[in-house]
């Protein structure tokens, strides 16, 4: 399915257990680019007010700029956060914030915008109808890959070192890809509603409604086939970019990282999407592959690491001392020494639930439905954010987990108290069996560590 990524892993280092602190795009992407926990930088969901976009923490592009680097960000419809937040890129070509009421109004009715999207995938559409060109779910891997290669050629002609972050939406729901990729793994006899993309996900309100639906409401086999096609498309695009690096003479002095902002839930624990559950790892564990001339080939690191460790790692590999204010640590020592393994505590929390989710424990702490939580504080900007009076209850209601070695403890807050579950990741990687009663001492130790983390910043305690 991804032969070139497998080839890259054989040339570099593959971290098989890398976790994000929250499997939603804004907090996760910013954690990767700042090395900071979401609660410390003040971004813990996708719906943040305008003042929160001015980050108070250090960012990877800014540190690199102080050391002479040129930095750029490119993305299709999923990467708007690289422009919304003040990250310090010298150049960015990304869409405007997708959670904006003025954008929704400009896009027009669903049928009209879908019709216009058939004709807007060109330069005219990009510059005169960007709200249609960057329509969510429309595949743009071809266009973005070409733009990335053009920018690499430009950087190769300069003497200045560069940092380029190319953020593809290729494998994100609704799993649309160009022909022939959407047919590659699909049943040729399939005639259902998800023939080309996962159906009924063309606007935020449809997504909210679909979030509450059970597994039986989806053609899951076909959706996974579409996803596999997207992975194959991404794999081919990575190969094209790597081949272009070679033609530009950059292969032997360039660090290449393949990462994601989150994984995907396909009803492993009764939910789909991302950031809805921390019981299984499918949503908050991501691929992390580092290929570098200085990296030992074929290195596979199976001990858990965090996405907040990537920024300090890249700085360390570039010969730059990571900022002491970053929460992450450099993983370079574990790349250099095959005998060493990281011993890090992993923390993660759920995002905002878009609807009442199947499988939620009875008595789980709840808050109003998403549309009741949202507001537009400044009509001039149109930014959609959480009403201030609901911020604390949303924080309290998050499920959280801590992982240390083979053990993972999950905490689910209830209206009265909380529910703890312990999983043995060595023998039960799918987290099917709660073993808390059999390993009470382990659970108590992890709960003590999780409580310490909960007390940091605006992380409120689960119970008084």
N, C-alpha and C positions, 0 to 999 in steps of 0.2 A: 504493500500500500504506500509506503514512503521509503523507497529504496535509496534515494539520495540522502535523506536525513540519516538513515542507517550508515551510509558511507561516511558522512560527516562525523558521526559518533565514533567511528573507528579511527578517525584522524585526530580526535580531540577528547574532551571530557564530557561525560553525560552524568548529570545529577538525576537520579531516578525518583528521589523523594524531596522535591522542592515545593514548599507551601507558600501560599499568599495569605496575608492577614485578613482579607475579606474578598470573596470571589465576586466582586462587582468592579466594573471597569475603572471608574474614577479613583476610588481608594487604592485599588491594586496597582494600577499604572503609576500613580504617584508614589506609592511605596517603592516600586522598582526604580524610579528616577530620583528619589530622594534618600533612600536608605532609612526611612523613618516609619514608625508605626502610624497608622491612620489617625489614632486618637491624639497623637502629639502634633500632627500637622493640621488637625481640625477638619479632615475630609474623610467621612466614614460612610458615605453613600453617594449616589449619583445626583442627588438633588441638593445642591449647596447654594447659599446666597452669594451675591456678587462679592461681598467683602472677604469671603473665604477663599476666593481664587487668588488672592495676593498672599502667597505662602510665606510663612515666617521661618521655615526650615531651609537648610542648604539644599541645593539641587545639583545633580550630576552635570548638566550642561554649564552651569555657572562656574563650578570648580574647574572644569576642563577649559573654559574660556580664559580663566585667570592664568592658565598654563599654556596659552597660545593656541588652543584648539578652535577650529570652526565647527559649529554644531548646527544640525538641521533635523527637522521632523517632517515626515511625509505620512499621509494616511488617506484611506477612503472613509466611508461613512462611520466607522466605529471609533475613530481616533480623535474625535473633536476635543477631548479633554487636553490634548497636547497644545491646543490653542486657547482653550478657555482659561487654563491656569497659567500663572506667571512662572514658567519653568526656566526661562532664560535662553531659549534657542535663538541663534543668530538668524535663522531662516526657517519658516514653517509653511507648508502647503497642506492644510488640513481643513475639514469642514467646520462650520460654526456649530455652537452647542446644539445638540439635538433636543435637549429638554428646555425649549424656549417657546413661549406662546406666540411670539411674533413669527417665528419660523413655521409653526403649525398653520397659522393663518395664511402665510404666503404660499405654502404648499397646496392649499386648496382641498377640495373634496377628494376622497380616496380614489374614486374611479378616474377623476381628471388627472391626478398626479401620476397614477400608474400608467395611464395612456401617454402622458407627456414623457415619461421616463423612457419610452421606446425610442424617442428621437433625441434625447438629451445627452447621450453618451459621446460627446465630442467637445471640441474647444468652445464652440458657441454655448453649449449647455453649461459647461463648467464656469464660464465667466459671466454669463448673463442670466442663467437660471440655476445657480448653485444649489438652491433648495430642492431642485428636481434631480440634478446631476448626482448629488450625494444622498439620494433617497435610500433610507435604511433597507437592507436586504438585497439591493441591486448589485450583482457581482461586478467588481472593478479591478480584479487582479491584473488583467492585461495592462490597463492604463497605469496603475500604480507601479507595477514592475518596470515598465518602460521609463517612467519618470525617475525611478530610483537609479536605473542604469545611466540615464543622462546625467544625473547629479554626481554619481560616482566618477564618470568621465571628467566632469568639471573639477572635482576635487583632486583627481589624479594629476591634472595639469598644473596644480598649485604646489607650492612648497610647504604649505601649512598643514599640520595634521588635522584630521577631522573625526567627528563623531556623528554618525548618521543613524537615526532611529526610524525604520520603516515599519509601520504598523498595519498589517493586513487584516481585513475583516473576513477573509476567505472561509475560515472554518467556524464562523459565528452563525448562530441561528438567524434567519430561517434556512441556512445551508443552501444558498443559491450559488451555482457555479456555471461557467461558460460550457457550451457544447464542446466536446462530447463528455465532459466529466460527470455531468448529472446522470448520464446513462451508463457509466462504466460499471457500477456495481448493482444497478437497479434491475429488478425483474422486468424483462421486456413486455410482459403481459399485464403489468400493473396499470390500472386505469382509474385509480382513486384521486382524491383531491390534492395530494402532495406529489404529483408527478414531477414537477420541476423544482419546487421549494416546499418547505414545511408550510402548510396552508393556514390561512386566517391569522397571519401575524403581520399584517401590512400597516397597522397603526398602533399606537400605545394602548388604546382602549381595548383592541382585540387581544393584545398580549396580556392585559390584566384579566380579561375574562377567561382566557385559555389557561392561565396559571392555576386556576382552581379546579380544572378538569382532571379526571382520573386517567390512568393509562389506557383504558378501553376507548377513550375518545380520540386516540391518535393511531395513525398507521405507522407504528413504531419501527417495524422492519424496514419500510421504505424510507423513513426519516434517517435511520442509521445508514442506509445505503447512500443517501444523498450526502450525509456527513463524510462517509468514506471517500466519495468523489471529491469533496472539498479538500480533504487531506491530500489526496493525490495531486490536485491542482496546486496546492501550496508547495508540495514537494518539488514539483516541476519548476515553479517560479524561483524557489531557493536555488536550484541548480543553475538557472539562467543568470541569477545575480552572481553566484560564485564563479561561473565561467567568465562573466564580464570582469570581475575583479582580477582574474588571471590575465585576461587580455590587456588590462590596464597596468599590469605589473605590480599589483598590490597584494597578491596572495600571501607572500612571505613576510609582510610587515603589518598585517591587519588582523585584529582580534574580531572574530565573528561570533555573535551570540544569537541563538534561536530560543525564544521564550514565548510565553503567553501571559495574558492578564488573569485568566481563570480557565478552569476546565468546564465540563458539561455534565449535568445530571440527566440521565435517561431512565428515570423511575427506579433507580437502584434502591431508593428508600422512599418511594411513592411520590416523588416530585421530579419536575423537569426544569431545565434552565440552568441557572447558576446562582450561588450564594444563598440558597434556600435551606441547606442542611450542612452540618459539620459532622454528621455521623459517619458517612462514608467519605472517602478522599477524592471522589471523582470531580468535585467542583473546585475545591481549594488546593488541589495539587496540580502543578503545571510542569510541562517539559522545560528543561533548562540544559542547553548544550553550548559548550564553549569550545571553539576551535581557534587555536592560536599557535604561531610558530614556537612559542615557549611552553606549550602544554604537552605533557606526556601523552602519546597517542594511545587510544583505546582505553583510557582511564574511565572506569565506571564507579561512581560514588553512590552507595546505597543508603548511607546514613542520612537522616533528615536535615535539610537546610531550609533557609527562609528566603523569599524574594527580596527582602530588605538587605540581604547580604550581597546582592549583585552590584549595586553602585560602589560600595567600598572595595569590592573585588576588582572591578574594572579600573578604578583609580590606582590600586596597588599594582596591577599588572602593567599600567602605563608609567610606573615609577613615581606616582604622586601619593603623598601621604593622605589617607582618607581623613575626612573631617571627624574630629572627636565627638561632634554633636550628632553624628549618624548613629542610629540604633543598631544597624547591622554591623557585621564583622567581615573582614576579608577572608575569602575562601582560598586565596592563592596558596597558603601553606599546604592545603590539602591537595592542590593540583601539583605542587612541586614534589611532595613526599608521598609515594604510593603506600607507605606503611601507616600514615596518619589518617584518622577519621574524625570528622567534626562531632562534637557532643553539644548540641544546641537544644534549647527549649523552644518548641514550636507552639505558637498561639494563633488562633483564627476565630473569626466570628461571622455570623450570617449577616446578610444585607437586609434592606427593608423588604418585607414580604409584600408582594403586589396584590395578594388576595389570601383568603383563608385556604391554607394548603392541605391537601390530603395527607393523612398520617401524623398530623400535629397532635401531641399528647393532650388528653383531656385536662382542662384546667390551666393550659399554657397561658402565660401572661400575654395579653393582646392589646392592640391599639386600633383606632378607626381604620377603615379601608383607605387605600392610597389616595383616591381622589379627594377625600376629606382631609388628608394630611397636607395637601399641597396648596401653595399660594404663589402669587406674583407680587413680590414686595415693591419692585420698582418697574412701573409700566414702561419707562423709557428703555430699559434693557430687555424686558420681557422674560427674564430668567425665572424658571420654575424652581421653587425650593420648598423645604419643609417649614410649616408654621412653627414659630419659636416655642409655642406652648406644648408641642408634641415631641420635641427633641429628646427630653429626658426619658419619657416612657418608651420611645423607640430604642434608646440605648439599653434600658433595663430589660427589654423583651428579647434582646438578641441571644440566640444560642451561641455557646462558646466551647472551644476545645483547647486542651493542652496535650501535646505529645512529647514524650521523652523516651527515646529508645524504642522498645517494642510496645510500650503502653500508651494508650490514648484515653483521656478522660473527657467526657462531654457533659456540659452543664446546660440544662434547659430550665429557664425560670418559669415558675408557676405563679398564679395569682396569690397563692399562699405557699411560700417556700420555693423549693427548686427540686429538680430531678437530676440525679447523677447516674451516668453509665460509664463503665470501664470496658475497653476492648483490648484484646491481645492481637496486635497488628502482625506479629510473627506467624501465628497460627490461624488468624481470622482476619485477613486483610480487607475483606468486604464488610467487616463490622456487623456481623449477623447475630452475635451472641454476647450479651452483657455478662461479664464475669466479675462484677464488682463484689458480690458477696463472697466469692472464693478468694479474692485478693484485696481485702479491705485495707490492709496496711499500705499497699501501693496506691490505692485510690485516695487515702488520706494524705499521703505525701504530695500527690499531684494536685489535690484540691487546695492544699496550703499554698503551693506555687501559683495556682490559678488565681487564688484570692489576692495574692500580692500584685499580680498583673492587673486585676480588676480595680485595684485601688489607685492605679496611675491616672494622672490627668483627669479627664472627664469620664473615665470608665467607672461607672457607678457600681457599688457592690450589689450582688444579686439579691441578697437579703440582709436585713439589719440584724 
